Amino acid sequence: MESNTQNPGDKPEQSKDIGDEAPLDGASPPMLDLSKGMPTDDAIHAHNRAALGLSNKKARPGVFTVELPSCGYPYGDSIPGGKVKLLPWSTEEETLLNNMTGDTPTKLSQIISNCVLDCPVPMDDLLLSDRMYMMLMQRIRTFGPEYGFTFRCQFCGATSRNSIDLDESLDRIEMDPDAREPFDVELIDAETTVSVRFLRGRDELDVLKYVNQRESVRGKRRRGIDEEDEAAKRRREDAASQYRLALQIIAIGGEDVDTEESLRFVKRMTMGDSNDLRIAIDEVEGGVDTTVSVKCAVCRAENEITLPFSGEFFRPGRRRRRTKAK
Ligand SMILES: [Zn+2]
């Protein structure tokens, strides 16, 4: 047992809150420390919060606790049971969404981390699957589970509107307690084994860079995501998903590979191998299954789609409160 009393000669204890909370009560805003290279997400957030004059997170109402699908396993003892405290989005996040320049994924990342309390693991180091879960839980807590979006039927091509209950439609899948990283997956068609790692917050920035670079090579003028036509959007999503897979593969047949090499491998992969690999990753890592089944209003066919993130995710219509009518 350690004693809490301090001798005059002892070193003063360092504050443990550095980086999480901007010192806003009269203190000067934090400086971005560039001496160690690129600042982390958290450092940028703290800086942005102070610069925008945002309030102390701890004073905000509505704190709730969730259990991350990873159960905290990949973070050592930092997040026991995978329990983290979150906040619903406030008008502060709305301001961030409206005023920040940058791509949608970057904005999303900032909004998610803006509404996490006391997380000892930097946002950059959290698994993407855990971050996705946090975003969904924040959305449900902020606006309720009902979410409307439009989708294009893969059978008749008609666009129809659908609405789902996020609570009921999305499955939280816990990480395998025996999961190791990297883990090996055997690919039948390629007749080899690949070693796979999990994706983390910082990887999403690499994916974004890759997709943007690819688009500028195509000579396309960059437009906002909302204005993109369906085909361009799908191309972008396909490229992003290939690159994500390439980032995850760190060795092929026992030989270490760089991302360029694994990307070439991913592009040559058969659909069967690619499907097996994705399923194997999902089984080990867990996360949220964002596949939803929606019915086409025109041909009545059931479509299995990945949950799209439309404007209504962040700005739904009237919130349906769960109160009894009198
Ligand atoms: Zn249809």
Residues whose N, C-alpha, C, O or C-beta is under 5 A from the ligand:
A	BS01	ZN	C153 F155 C156 G157 A158 C296 V298 C299 R300 A301
